[in-house]
C-alpha cells in the first residue's frame, strides 16, 4: 500500500463535483484538499482534470469459481472488474459446489484472499434444506442471503411457500431475491417449443420469461417482506410493472430496496435481432418502454442501485440452440464506462451515477468505510476521463476469460484510466498492476 497522491482531479462525491487533490497513506484517504502542493508521496498521478469517482461496488457478480474455470475465476474476473472501475464485488452462491454451507463460504473466502485484485464479499445461498444454517449465520460474515424464487435448478430453486415463509422470518440479514415465476415460464416455453421445436428464436426470450412471470414472483417477495418485516433487496428488475412495488426515496431507512443491471438499462428487445443469445439473460431484457421506465425509476430513487450481474459463458455455449444456450452476460470490464453512458444520454447526472454505483450500495449493505471519498475511508476510487470522441469497445482486449463482450459494437464516451483498490494501484495505463490484493468487505450490522 504505497503512499499515493492524485493531483488536479475533479472529485465526484456525495452530490458534488469539485477540483481537489487526494492523498492516500496506508491504504486510506488521508487528506482531500484544493491544493496539496506541500505534500509529497511515493507515487504521484496527475489527473489533468479527469474525474475521480468512488470505485463501483458491484452487488451482484458470478465469477464462476469454484466449478466452471473455463468461464471465469476470481483471479480473471476481478482483473476485468478493476479495468472497468469496480473496486469491490459481491459474488453469488450458485457455483459448484454452491455456497450453501459454512465450509463452502470459507473456501471462497480463501480463494479470494489469494487471488482477487478487487475487494470482495460473498452472498450465502438458500436451499430447501439449509434454513437452520442460515438462521445461525452471523450477519457480518456474509454480504447477503440469496434466494432464487424460481428460475434456478437443483437445490437452489426455492418455490415452496412454507420454506419461503421460514426464510423471511428467520433470515438474520438482508435477503436478495431473484424473482421469476417458474410455472409461467415453463408454460410459455412449452408453447414456443410446440411451434419451433429446438429452434426457438432469441427474440422469444422476453416473451417466455415475460413481465407477468417477473411480477408474480417479485410481488410475492415484497408481500412476504412486508408481512414479516424482512430486509429485502430485489435483484435485476426488468419491467415497468414491477416498479409500483417499490417506494421512491433515499436508501437509508428503506426495508425493501431494488437493483437494476446495466444490460437492462442499455439494451432492449430490438437488440436480439443482432446479438441473439449473447444478450440472453435471466430475467430477460425486455421492451424499450420497460428500459425507459427503469431509467426514470433510478432518477427518482425508486430503484436504489446499479449492478452488473456479470455472468460469463463461452461463445461456444452461447451459439447453441435456445434451450441449450445458457443465460448470462460478461459486463464488469466496461461497468463504469457503460453506466456513464446514462449521463451522456441524459438519463442520469454524473453524481446520480456515482450514488447508484457506490454510495447507495455501501449504505444498503452497511459496508464499513467504503463507497465514499472521505478522509479516513479506504482508498477505493477510479480515475475516469471524458473523451473528446467515443472510444469503440472493440479497441479493448477482453480480460474476462470468456473472451467476448455484448458491447462489442458500441463506443463509450468515458474510459477508466486508473483504479485504486484499498490504496493499491490495480489498473493503470491500460494494464492490470502486479501485486494488488483486494481485501474482504466488512459489514456493520
C-alpha positions as CSV (number, residue, x, y, z in Angstrom):
1,X,0.0,0.0,0.0
2,X,2.3,2.7,-1.3
3,X,1.7,6.4,-0.4
4,X,-0.1,8.0,-3.3
5,X,-1.3,11.5,-4.3
6,X,-3.6,12.3,-7.1
7,X,-3.4,15.9,-8.2
8,X,-5.6,18.1,-10.4
9,X,-8.6,15.9,-10.2
10,X,-12.3,16.6,-10.4
11,X,-13.8,14.7,-7.5
12,X,-17.4,13.5,-7.7
13,X,-18.7,12.7,-4.3
14,X,-21.9,13.0,-2.3
15,X,-23.7,15.1,-4.8
16,X,-20.9,17.5,-5.6
17,X,-18.3,17.9,-8.3
18,X,-15.2,19.9,-7.3
19,X,-11.5,20.3,-8.0
20,X,-9.1,18.8,-5.5
21,X,-6.0,16.7,-4.8
22,X,-6.3,13.5,-2.8
23,X,-3.7,11.9,-0.6
24,X,-3.6,8.2,0.2
25,X,-1.5,6.7,3.1
26,X,-1.5,3.2,4.4
27,X,-4.4,2.3,2.1
28,X,-6.8,5.0,3.3
29,X,-7.6,8.5,2.2
30,X,-5.6,10.8,4.5
31,X,-6.4,14.2,3.0
32,X,-8.6,15.9,0.4
33,X,-7.7,19.4,-0.4
34,X,-7.8,22.1,-3.1
35,X,-4.0,22.3,-3.5
36,X,-1.8,19.9,-1.5
37,X,1.4,21.3,-3.1
38,X,3.4,20.9,0.0
39,X,2.6,17.2,0.3
40,X,4.8,14.5,-1.1
41,X,4.1,10.8,-1.7
42,X,6.0,7.9,-3.1
43,X,3.7,7.7,-6.2
44,X,2.0,10.7,-7.9
45,X,-0.7,10.7,-10.5
46,X,-1.6,13.9,-12.4
47,X,-5.3,13.5,-13.2
48,X,-5.1,16.5,-15.6
49,X,-8.8,17.3,-14.9
50,X,-10.2,13.8,-15.2
51,X,-13.0,12.7,-12.9
52,X,-12.1,11.0,-9.6
53,X,-15.1,8.7,-8.6
54,X,-15.5,6.3,-5.7
55,X,-15.0,2.9,-7.2
56,X,-18.0,1.0,-8.2
57,X,-19.3,-1.6,-5.7
58,X,-20.9,-4.4,-7.7
59,X,-23.6,-6.1,-5.6
60,X,-24.1,-9.0,-8.0
61,X,-21.5,-11.0,-9.9
62,X,-21.0,-14.6,-10.9
63,X,-17.2,-15.2,-11.0
64,X,-17.7,-19.0,-11.6
65,X,-15.2,-20.2,-9.0
66,X,-15.3,-22.9,-8.0
67,X,-16.7,-25.2,-10.6
68,X,-16.5,-23.5,-14.0
69,X,-13.0,-22.5,-14.7
70,X,-13.5,-22.3,-18.4
71,X,-15.9,-19.4,-17.9
72,X,-14.0,-17.5,-15.3
73,X,-12.3,-17.4,-12.0
74,X,-11.9,-15.0,-9.1
75,X,-8.5,-14.0,-10.5
76,X,-9.5,-13.5,-14.1
77,X,-12.9,-11.7,-13.5
78,X,-11.6,-9.5,-10.7
79,X,-8.9,-8.3,-13.1
80,X,-11.5,-7.5,-15.7
81,X,-13.5,-5.7,-12.9
82,X,-10.8,-3.3,-11.9
83,X,-10.3,-2.4,-15.6
84,X,-14.0,-1.3,-15.5
85,X,-13.6,0.8,-12.4
86,X,-15.0,-1.8,-10.0
87,X,-13.1,-1.8,-6.7
88,X,-15.4,-4.2,-4.7
89,X,-17.7,-7.1,-5.7
90,X,-20.2,-9.4,-4.0
91,X,-20.2,-12.9,-5.6
92,X,-23.3,-15.0,-5.9
93,X,-23.7,-18.5,-4.4
94,X,-24.6,-20.6,-7.5
95,X,-21.2,-22.0,-8.0
96,X,-20.2,-25.7,-8.0
97,X,-20.5,-26.6,-5.2
98,X,-23.0,-23.9,-4.3
99,X,-22.3,-21.7,-1.3
100,X,-24.9,-23.4,1.0
101,X,-22.6,-24.3,3.8
102,X,-20.0,-22.5,6.1
103,X,-17.3,-24.7,4.6
104,X,-18.2,-23.6,1.0
105,X,-18.2,-20.0,2.2
106,X,-14.8,-20.3,3.8
107,X,-13.4,-21.9,0.7
108,X,-14.4,-19.0,-1.4
109,X,-13.0,-16.5,1.1
110,X,-9.7,-18.4,1.0
111,X,-9.6,-18.3,-2.8
112,X,-10.3,-14.6,-2.9
113,X,-7.7,-13.8,-0.3
114,X,-5.1,-15.4,-2.6
115,X,-6.3,-14.3,-6.0
116,X,-8.7,-11.3,-6.0
117,X,-7.4,-8.0,-7.3
118,X,-10.6,-6.3,-6.1
119,X,-12.2,-6.2,-2.6
120,X,-14.7,-9.0,-2.1
121,X,-17.7,-10.3,-0.3
122,X,-19.9,-13.3,-0.8
123,X,-23.6,-14.0,-0.7
124,X,-24.9,-17.1,1.0
125,X,-27.3,-19.4,-0.8
126,X,-30.7,-20.8,0.2
127,X,-31.9,-24.3,-0.4
128,X,-34.8,-26.2,0.9
129,X,-32.6,-27.9,3.4
130,X,-30.2,-25.3,4.9
131,X,-32.5,-22.9,6.8
132,X,-31.0,-23.9,10.1
133,X,-27.6,-22.9,8.8
134,X,-28.9,-19.6,7.6
135,X,-30.7,-18.8,10.8
136,X,-27.4,-19.3,12.7
137,X,-25.3,-17.1,10.4
138,X,-23.5,-14.1,11.8
139,X,-24.9,-11.1,9.8
140,X,-21.4,-9.7,9.5
141,X,-19.9,-12.8,7.8
142,X,-21.9,-12.7,4.6
143,X,-22.8,-9.9,2.2
144,X,-26.4,-11.2,1.9
145,X,-28.6,-14.2,1.6
146,X,-29.6,-15.1,-2.0
147,X,-32.8,-16.9,-2.8
148,X,-33.8,-18.0,-6.3
149,X,-37.6,-17.7,-6.1
150,X,-37.9,-19.6,-9.3
151,X,-35.7,-19.6,-12.4
152,X,-33.0,-21.9,-11.0
153,X,-32.2,-25.6,-10.9
154,X,-31.4,-28.2,-8.3
155,X,-31.3,-27.4,-4.6
156,X,-31.2,-23.6,-5.2
157,X,-34.7,-23.4,-6.6
158,X,-36.9,-22.3,-3.6
159,X,-40.5,-22.2,-4.5
160,X,-42.1,-24.0,-1.6
161,X,-44.3,-21.4,0.2
162,X,-43.5,-22.9,3.6
163,X,-39.8,-22.7,3.0
164,X,-40.0,-19.2,1.8
165,X,-42.0,-18.0,4.8
166,X,-39.5,-19.6,7.2
167,X,-36.7,-17.9,5.3
168,X,-38.3,-14.5,5.5
169,X,-39.0,-15.0,9.2
170,X,-35.6,-16.3,10.3
171,X,-33.1,-14.6,7.9
172,X,-30.6,-12.8,10.1
173,X,-29.7,-10.2,7.5
174,X,-30.7,-8.9,4.1
175,X,-32.4,-11.3,1.7
176,X,-31.6,-10.9,-2.0
177,X,-34.2,-12.3,-4.3
178,X,-34.1,-13.4,-8.0
179,X,-37.8,-13.2,-8.9
180,X,-39.4,-15.1,-11.7
181,X,-42.4,-17.5,-11.6
182,X,-41.2,-20.8,-12.9
183,X,-44.6,-22.4,-13.8
184,X,-45.4,-19.4,-16.0
185,X,-42.0,-19.6,-17.7
186,X,-42.3,-23.4,-18.3
187,X,-45.8,-23.0,-19.8
188,X,-44.7,-20.2,-22.1
189,X,-41.6,-22.1,-23.2
190,X,-43.8,-25.2,-24.0
191,X,-46.0,-23.2,-26.2
192,X,-43.0,-21.8,-28.2
193,X,-41.4,-25.2,-28.4
194,X,-44.6,-26.7,-29.9
195,X,-44.2,-24.2,-32.7
196,X,-40.5,-24.1,-33.2
197,X,-39.0,-27.2,-31.6
198,X,-35.4,-26.6,-30.6
199,X,-35.1,-23.6,-32.8
200,X,-36.9,-21.0,-30.7
201,X,-35.8,-17.6,-31.9
202,X,-33.7,-15.5,-29.4
203,X,-36.3,-12.7,-29.6
204,X,-38.8,-15.1,-27.9
205,X,-36.8,-15.0,-24.7
206,X,-38.6,-11.9,-23.2
207,X,-41.9,-13.4,-24.2
208,X,-41.1,-16.7,-22.4
209,X,-39.7,-15.0,-19.3
210,X,-42.3,-12.3,-19.6
211,X,-43.4,-9.4,-17.4
212,X,-46.1,-11.5,-15.8
213,X,-43.6,-14.1,-14.6
214,X,-41.5,-11.4,-13.1
215,X,-44.3,-9.6,-11.4
216,X,-45.9,-12.7,-9.9
217,X,-42.6,-13.5,-8.1
218,X,-41.4,-10.1,-7.2
219,X,-44.9,-9.1,-5.8
220,X,-44.8,-12.3,-3.6
221,X,-41.3,-11.4,-2.3
222,X,-42.4,-7.9,-1.4
223,X,-45.6,-9.2,0.2
224,X,-43.6,-11.6,2.4
225,X,-41.1,-8.9,3.4
226,X,-43.9,-6.6,4.4
227,X,-45.7,-9.3,6.3
228,X,-42.6,-10.4,8.3
229,X,-40.6,-7.2,8.4
230,X,-37.7,-8.8,6.4
231,X,-35.0,-6.7,5.0
232,X,-35.4,-7.4,1.2
233,X,-33.4,-6.5,-1.9
234,X,-35.0,-7.5,-5.2
235,X,-32.4,-8.0,-7.9
236,X,-32.3,-7.1,-11.6
237,X,-35.7,-5.5,-12.1
238,X,-36.7,-5.6,-15.8
239,X,-40.3,-4.3,-16.1
240,X,-42.2,-1.1,-15.7
241,X,-45.0,-3.0,-13.9
242,X,-42.8,-4.1,-11.0
243,X,-41.8,-0.6,-10.2
244,X,-45.0,0.1,-8.4
245,X,-43.9,-2.4,-5.7
246,X,-41.2,0.0,-4.5
247,X,-41.2,3.4,-2.9
248,X,-39.1,6.4,-4.0
249,X,-36.8,8.0,-1.5
250,X,-33.3,7.6,-0.1
251,X,-31.9,4.1,0.5
252,X,-31.2,4.8,4.2
253,X,-34.2,3.6,6.2
254,X,-35.8,1.5,3.5
255,X,-36.7,-2.1,4.4
256,X,-37.3,-3.0,0.7
257,X,-34.9,-2.0,-2.0
258,X,-34.2,-2.8,-5.6
259,X,-31.4,-3.2,-8.1
260,X,-31.3,-2.7,-11.9
261,X,-28.5,-4.0,-14.1
262,X,-26.5,-2.3,-16.8
263,X,-27.8,-4.5,-19.6
264,X,-31.4,-3.8,-18.8
265,X,-30.6,-0.1,-18.9
266,X,-28.7,-0.1,-22.2
267,X,-30.3,-2.8,-24.3
268,X,-33.9,-3.6,-25.3
269,X,-35.8,-6.3,-27.2
270,X,-34.8,-4.8,-30.6
271,X,-31.2,-5.9,-29.9
272,X,-32.0,-9.6,-30.1
273,X,-32.0,-9.3,-33.9
274,X,-28.3,-8.5,-33.9
275,X,-27.0,-10.0,-30.7
276,X,-29.2,-13.1,-30.3
277,X,-28.2,-15.3,-27.4
278,X,-25.3,-13.0,-26.5
279,X,-27.9,-11.0,-24.6
280,X,-29.9,-13.9,-23.3
281,X,-30.1,-13.5,-19.6
282,X,-32.5,-14.1,-16.7
283,X,-34.6,-12.2,-16.2
284,X,-34.8,-11.2,-19.9
285,X,-34.0,-7.9,-21.5
286,X,-37.5,-6.5,-22.3
287,X,-39.0,-3.7,-24.2
288,X,-37.8,-0.1,-24.9
289,X,-40.6,1.2,-22.7
290,X,-39.5,-1.0,-19.8
291,X,-36.0,0.2,-20.2
292,X,-37.1,3.9,-20.1
293,X,-39.2,3.2,-17.0
294,X,-36.2,1.7,-15.3
295,X,-34.1,4.7,-16.0
296,X,-36.8,7.1,-14.7
297,X,-37.1,4.9,-11.5
298,X,-33.4,5.3,-10.9
299,X,-33.6,9.1,-11.3
300,X,-36.5,9.3,-8.8
301,X,-34.8,6.9,-6.3
302,X,-37.5,4.2,-6.7
303,X,-34.7,1.9,-7.8
304,X,-31.7,2.1,-5.5
305,X,-28.5,0.7,-7.1
306,X,-27.0,-0.3,-10.4
307,X,-25.2,-3.7,-10.6
308,X,-23.8,-5.9,-13.4
309,X,-25.0,-9.5,-12.8
310,X,-21.7,-10.3,-14.6
311,X,-22.2,-14.0,-15.7
312,X,-19.8,-15.2,-18.3
313,X,-20.2,-18.1,-20.6
314,X,-18.1,-19.2,-23.5
315,X,-19.0,-18.2,-27.1
316,X,-19.4,-21.9,-28.0
317,X,-22.1,-22.2,-25.3
318,X,-23.8,-19.0,-26.4
319,X,-24.0,-20.3,-30.0
320,X,-26.2,-23.2,-29.1
321,X,-29.9,-23.5,-29.7
322,X,-32.3,-21.6,-27.5
323,X,-32.8,-24.4,-24.9
324,X,-29.1,-25.1,-24.7
325,X,-27.7,-21.6,-24.8
326,X,-27.0,-20.5,-21.2
327,X,-28.2,-17.2,-19.8
328,X,-25.8,-14.5,-18.7
329,X,-23.5,-11.7,-20.0
330,X,-19.9,-10.7,-19.1
331,X,-20.1,-7.0,-18.1
332,X,-17.6,-6.0,-15.4
333,X,-14.8,-4.8,-17.7
334,X,-16.9,-1.9,-19.1
335,X,-19.0,-1.3,-16.0
336,X,-18.4,2.3,-15.2
337,X,-18.0,3.5,-18.8
338,X,-21.3,1.7,-19.6
339,X,-23.0,3.3,-16.6
340,X,-21.7,6.7,-17.6
341,X,-23.4,6.4,-21.0
342,X,-26.6,7.1,-18.9
343,X,-25.0,10.6,-18.3
344,X,-24.1,11.0,-22.0
345,X,-27.7,10.1,-22.9
346,X,-29.2,12.5,-20.4
347,X,-30.9,9.8,-18.3
348,X,-28.9,10.5,-15.1
349,X,-26.5,13.1,-13.8
350,X,-22.9,12.2,-13.0
351,X,-23.5,12.5,-9.3
352,X,-26.5,10.2,-9.6
353,X,-24.5,7.5,-11.3
354,X,-21.9,7.7,-8.5
355,X,-24.6,7.4,-6.0
356,X,-26.2,4.4,-7.6
357,X,-22.9,2.5,-8.2
358,X,-21.1,3.3,-5.0
359,X,-22.7,5.4,-2.2
360,X,-26.1,3.7,-2.1
361,X,-24.5,0.2,-2.4
362,X,-22.3,0.9,0.6
363,X,-25.3,2.2,2.6
364,X,-27.6,-0.6,1.5
365,X,-25.2,-3.4,2.5
366,X,-23.8,-1.5,5.5
367,X,-20.2,-1.8,4.2
368,X,-17.7,-0.3,6.6
369,X,-15.5,2.7,5.4
370,X,-16.1,2.3,1.7
371,X,-18.2,3.8,-1.1
372,X,-17.3,7.4,-0.5
373,X,-14.4,9.8,-1.0
374,X,-14.0,10.7,2.7
375,X,-10.9,11.2,4.8
376,X,-10.3,8.1,6.9
377,X,-12.1,5.8,4.4
378,X,-10.4,3.1,2.4
379,X,-9.0,4.5,-0.8
380,X,-11.2,2.8,-3.4
381,X,-11.6,5.0,-6.5
382,X,-11.4,5.3,-10.2
383,X,-9.9,8.0,-12.4
384,X,-12.2,8.4,-15.4
385,X,-11.6,10.5,-18.4
386,X,-14.4,12.1,-20.6
387,X,-13.2,11.5,-24.2
388,X,-13.4,14.1,-27.0
389,X,-14.9,11.3,-29.2
390,X,-16.4,8.0,-28.1
391,X,-14.0,5.0,-28.0
392,X,-15.0,1.8,-29.7
393,X,-15.2,-1.1,-27.2
394,X,-13.8,-3.3,-29.9
395,X,-10.4,-1.5,-29.4
396,X,-10.1,-3.0,-25.9
397,X,-8.6,-6.5,-25.4
398,X,-11.1,-8.5,-23.4
399,X,-9.8,-9.5,-19.9
400,X,-12.8,-11.7,-18.9
401,X,-11.9,-15.4,-19.5
402,X,-14.8,-15.9,-21.8
403,X,-13.2,-13.5,-24.3
404,X,-16.2,-11.5,-25.5
405,X,-18.5,-8.7,-24.6
406,X,-22.1,-7.7,-25.5
407,X,-20.8,-4.2,-26.0
408,X,-18.6,-5.2,-29.0
409,X,-20.4,-2.9,-31.5
410,X,-20.7,0.1,-29.1
411,X,-18.5,3.1,-28.3
412,X,-18.3,4.8,-24.9
413,X,-17.7,8.4,-24.0
414,X,-15.6,7.6,-20.9
415,X,-12.6,5.5,-20.2
416,X,-11.1,4.3,-16.9
417,X,-7.5,5.5,-16.7
418,X,-6.7,4.2,-13.2
419,X,-8.3,2.2,-10.5
420,X,-7.1,2.2,-6.9
421,X,-8.2,-0.7,-4.6
422,X,-7.6,-0.3,-0.8
423,X,-4.8,2.2,-1.6
424,X,-3.1,0.0,-4.2
425,X,-2.8,0.7,-7.9
426,X,-4.9,-2.0,-9.5
427,X,-5.3,-0.7,-13.1
428,X,-3.2,2.0,-14.7
429,X,-2.4,3.0,-18.3
430,X,-4.3,0.0,-19.8
431,X,-2.7,-2.6,-17.6
432,X,-3.6,-4.6,-14.5
433,X,-0.9,-3.8,-12.0
434,X,1.1,-6.6,-10.3
435,X,0.9,-7.3,-6.6
436,X,-2.5,-5.7,-5.9
437,X,-4.6,-7.7,-3.4
438,X,-8.2,-6.9,-2.6
439,X,-9.4,-7.1,1.0
440,X,-12.6,-8.6,2.5
441,X,-15.5,-6.3,2.8
442,X,-16.6,-5.6,6.4
443,X,-20.3,-5.3,7.2
444,X,-21.5,-3.2,10.1
445,X,-24.7,-4.9,11.2
